[in-house]
Amino acid sequence: MRAILFALAALAAAPTLAQDMTPTAVWGEGRNLLRVATGSPGELGLLEALATDFAKKSDARIVWFRAGSGAAMKLLQERKVDMALAHAPAAERKAVADGWATGRRLFGSNEFWIVGPKSDPAKIAGLDAVEAFRKLAASGAKTVTRADNSGTHQKEMEIWKAAGLAPAGDWYIPTRDFMAASLQRAEKEGAYFLTDSSTFIAERANTPGLTILVKGGQVLVNPYHTLRLTQPTEGSETAKAFADYLLSAETQATLRGFGKARYGEAMYNDAEASRAKWPADQ
């Protein structure tokens, strides 16, 4: 029965893709096209910084479609983009095993944190993620979920499954929206939320009622990978070149320091640090 409930939840959470495929942003005016789908790296400005530099160096035009990992991979499979930057390891591995995706390369990471009201009514501070989720469900404390099949939502469902629970009830608040908007909803509701660390760093000033309550451990490492199609698209060669660019020494240095000047702390780990934090399956 629990497996059925999780399957139904996944179907209900499947995102609706924009029919008109209007780009979120375009950088560069070069002849080499690259259509890329991703979520938070685009929202937080990392993709713009890297794509602008790559476009100049590679005579490229980078077209970004904002999509969480589930939707980004669907766009890739439907050949509507040339590359996805995803953070949904199980789905990525399945895509490669099923034969339609290739080029899966770890280029960086951040972390997941469970944030919530400073009063912490569910008393989860300092627990591991699984025990924290059990206490959230037992207490019925307001908890926001993206409910959109994004990488964050997939991680959340992985933790609920490990806790042996299928969350439901008025306390469990779906947004079906992106990370920053979901964080702001948690602030408004005085609720708990599984966020990626980079977005919380960027949104901290806008969410003064929330604090970090649970962090650390391999289960909360959030690795980012490149992914492209096995059968080439118009932009496949540019996608390969961009993947190489992401792993270059210069770009990795940019990744290590991104956000530090603005927020006082770096927002991402480079590939080497990511492997050290998450050695199990790259």
N, C-alpha and C positions, 0 to 999 in steps of 0.2 A: 504493500500500500504506500509506504514512504517513497519508493522509487517512482510510483505513478504520480504522486503529488509533485515530486521534483520535475518530472517530465512535463506535466501540465503547466507548472510555473515557468519553465523554460519557453514553452510555446507562447504563453501569455506575454512573456517579456520580449519576444522577438521584435526588433525595431522595424519601423516603416521607413523605407528609403525614399528620399526625395525623388519624385518622378522626373522633374526637369533637370536634375543633375547640375544645378547652378553651382559653380565653384565658390568656395568660401573666400579664397584669395588666390592671386596669381603673382609670382615673382619672376622677373627676368623677361626678356623678349627674344631669346635665342632660338635657333632652329631645332634644337634637340628637346623634344617634348617629354615631360615626366608628369604623369597624373598620380598623385599619392593621397591615400586616405589614412587619417589618424585622428585621434582626439586630443588629449591633454598636451602633447608636445606642440600642437598647433595653437591651442588656446593660450598657452603660457609664453608663446613667443620664441620658443627654441627652434621650431621648424623654420620660422621666418629668418632668423639669424643664419641658420645653416644653408637654407635654400637660396637666399640672396647671394651669399658668398659662392656657392656652387654654380649658380646660374652665370655669374661673371666669369668664372674660371673655365666653364664647360660649354659656353654658348648655348645655354639651356633656358627653357621656360618651365617653371615648376607650378603646377596647378594643384591646389590643395582642396580636398573635400573633407569637411569636418565630420567624423564618424567614430564612434566607439569601436573597440576591436572587433566585436561580432559583426557590426554593420560594415566595417572596413573590409573584413575578409569576404563578406558577401559581395561587396562591390568588386573586389578583386576576382572572385570566382566567376562573376558575371561579365568580366572583361571590361568593366567600366573604368577601372584604374589600372595602372601598371605596377603599383607597389602599395603594400600596406605596412605601416609601422605599428606593430601589435604588441599587446602585453596580455596574451591569453595562451599560456604555454600548452595546455592540453589540446585546445582547438588547433593551435598551430601544428603541433606534432601530428594530429590526425589529418590535417590538410596535406602535409607532406607524405604521410603513409598512404593516403588515398590516391596520391599521384598527381593531383592538380596543382599543387604548390611546390615551390622550390626556393632556394636562396635564403633559407632561414639562418640568420647570423645575429648573434648577440652583440649589440653595440652600446648598451648602457642600461641603467636601472635607477629606480628610486625605491621607496618603501611604501607599504600600506601602514596607516595608523588608524586606530579607533579613537575618534574624538567624541566629546560629549560635553554636557553642561558642567561647569566647574563644581557644582554641588554634588555631582555624580550620584544621583539617587539610586542607581542600580548597584553601586559599590563595585565597579569593575576595575578600578585603577590598580595597575600592577599585575593583573592576571594575564595568563596567556590568552590568545584570541579565542580558542574553542570554549574555554571556561567563561570568558567574558560574554560570548554569545548566549551560552546557556543561562547566565544570570539576566541578560536582557530579556530573554523569552519568559523566564520564570517570574520576573518582576513586572512584565508588561510595560517597561519603560519605553517611551516614544523612540522609535528607531527609523531613520530614513534609509531607503534603498533606492538605487537608481532604476532597478527593474527594467533594464534596457539591453541586456545581453552584452554589455560592454565588458572589457577585461576586468574592471572593478566589480561589476555585478557577478561575473563568473567566479572571481575569487571569493566574494561574499557567499555565494551558494556552496562553494567548496567547503568553507568553514562551517556553514549550517549543516551540511551533510556530515562532516566530521563530528559535529556536536549531536548528531542523531535527531535533528529537528527539522521540521518544515514550517517556517514562520508564517503566521497568518493572524489577522485581528486588527482592530482599530489602532493599535499601538504601532503597527508596521506600515510605514507611510511611503508609497511609491511615488517617484517623481517622473520617471521616464525622461530624464533630462541629463545634461552633461554635468561634469564634476563641480564646477564653480557654482552653478545654479543649485545643485543638490546640497552643497555645503551651506549656502545661504538659506535654504529651506530648513536645514537642521538648526541653524541659528535662530530662525523665526519660531520654530516649534519647541526649542529647548530640548532637542533630540540628539541621540547618538548617531554616528555615521562612520562607515569605513571609507576613508579618503586616501588618495595618494599623497605622499608627503609634499611633493612639489606644489600641488594646488593649494594645500593648506598653508604652506609658507607664503605663497602669493596672496592668499585671501585672508590671512590672519587679521589684518587691520579691519576687514569687513565682517569678521565673525568674532567679536570680542567676548561673546558669551561661551565660546567653545574652547576646550583645552585638550591636549594630548593625554589620553588615559592608558592606552595599550600600544606598545611598539616593540620591535625587536623579534629576532628569531627567523629562521628560514621560511616559515610559512607566510611571513609578511614581506618578504623580498618581492620586488615587482620588476622583473626583467623585461626589457624591450628588445624585440627582434625585427629584422627586415623580413619581408616575404614578397615573393612575386610569382608569376604564373609559369608552369612548366612549358606550356605552349606559348611562344612569344607573342607579345603585343607590340603596338607601334612604338611604345616607349621602353621596351625591355632592355635595350642596350644602355639607355640613359639610367634606367633603374639599377643595373649592375654597376655602372660608374658611380652612382650616388651611394650605393652600399659600400663600395671601396672608399669613397670619400669619408663616410661616417666613421670608418675604422682607421683613418689616417692619423698620424701623431698630432697634427695641428688641430683637427676636429675633436679628437679625444681630449685635448687640453682645453678647448672651448667648452666642451661638455662638463668637465670637472669644475670649471669656474662659473658656469652659467647661473645667473641670479645673485651672485655674491655681492656685486657692487650695489644692486638695488635693494636687496633684502637682508644683507649681512650674513648670509649663509648660502652655500652652493645647493642647487636643487636636484642634481643628478650625480650618479656615480659613473665613472668611465667603464669600459668593457673589462679591464683587468680587475678592478675592484668588484665589479658585478660577479665575475666568475668566483672570486674568493668568498663572496657572501652567499652565492647560490651555486655550489659545485655539482649538485645532483644531476641535472639534465640541462645542457646548454641548448 
